[in-house]
């Protein structure tokens, strides 16, 4: 049976509520601008079931051979702003249903 390699989960509190998040997707680069994508984090309420995938725009292209982004390198303030933006955009973390995709800007707003 194949194992899936999943990023570790981190806890964060936003608006007095506990959330759990993980790095869902690394930034991707290509010479074709349409193939570029930014990082994405998956977040859910600690007691909820519905997950949101918050997508960030691609930033500057890293130099060749640069190490991959580690979840611990992502600023907690950025994650908190992204979670608040997802809620503001209509994500109800305590509801049931399909995963919601939310696109934010580079600051998480």
C-alpha positions in Angstrom: 0.0 0.0 0.0 1.4 3.4 -1.0 2.0 6.0 1.7 1.1 9.6 1.2 3.6 12.2 2.5 1.7 14.9 4.2 3.0 18.1 5.8 2.8 18.3 9.6 -0.1 20.2 11.0 0.2 23.4 13.1 -2.2 24.9 15.5 -3.2 28.6 15.5 -5.8 30.7 17.1 -7.8 33.3 15.1 -10.6 35.3 16.6 -10.4 33.2 19.8 -11.1 30.0 17.8 -8.6 27.1 17.4 -7.6 26.1 13.9 -5.3 23.6 12.4 -3.3 24.2 9.2 -0.7 22.6 7.0 1.2 23.4 3.8 -1.0 21.9 1.1 1.1 22.9 -2.0 4.6 24.2 -2.6 5.0 27.2 -5.0 5.5 25.9 -8.6 7.5 27.5 -11.3 7.6 27.3 -15.1 8.8 29.4 -18.0 5.1 29.4 -19.0 3.4 32.1 -16.9 0.1 30.1 -16.9 1.8 27.2 -15.3 3.1 29.2 -12.3 1.2 28.9 -9.0 1.8 30.0 -5.4 1.8 28.1 -2.2 -1.5 26.9 -0.7 -2.4 26.1 2.8 -5.2 23.8 4.0 -7.0 24.9 7.1 -9.8 23.6 9.2 -11.4 24.4 12.6 -10.0 22.1 15.3 -13.6 20.9 16.0 -14.9 21.2 12.5 -14.9 19.0 9.4 -14.9 21.4 6.5 -11.5 22.3 5.1 -10.5 25.4 3.1 -7.6 25.5 0.8 -6.2 29.1 0.8 -4.2 29.9 -2.3 -1.5 32.6 -2.5 -0.2 34.2 -5.7 3.2 33.1 -7.1 6.0 35.3 -5.7 9.4 36.0 -7.2 11.0 32.9 -8.7 13.6 31.4 -6.4 17.2 30.9 -7.6 18.0 27.6 -9.1 18.6 24.9 -6.5 16.9 26.8 -3.7 15.5 24.6 -0.9 11.8 23.9 -0.7 9.6 26.0 1.5 9.1 24.6 4.9 5.9 25.1 6.8 7.8 26.5 9.8 9.0 29.3 7.6 5.5 30.6 7.0 4.7 33.5 9.3 1.8 32.8 11.7 0.5 36.4 11.1 0.2 35.5 7.3 -1.7 32.3 8.2 -4.0 34.2 10.6 -4.9 36.9 8.0 -5.5 34.2 5.4 -7.9 32.3 7.7 -9.7 35.5 8.6 -10.0 36.4 4.8 -11.4 32.9 4.1 -14.1 33.3 6.8 -14.9 36.8 5.5 -15.2 35.3 1.9 -17.9 33.0 3.2 -16.1 29.9 4.5 -18.0 28.4 7.4 -15.4 26.3 9.2 -18.0 24.5 11.4 -20.2 23.4 8.5 -20.0 20.2 6.6 -19.4 19.9 2.9 -16.8 20.0 0.2 -13.4 21.7 0.5 -13.6 25.4 -0.3 -10.9 27.1 -2.4 -10.2 30.7 -1.5 -7.7 32.9 -3.3 -5.9 35.7 -1.3 -3.2 38.2 -2.1 0.4 38.0 -1.0 -0.5 39.5 2.4 -3.2 37.0 3.1 -6.0 39.5 2.7 
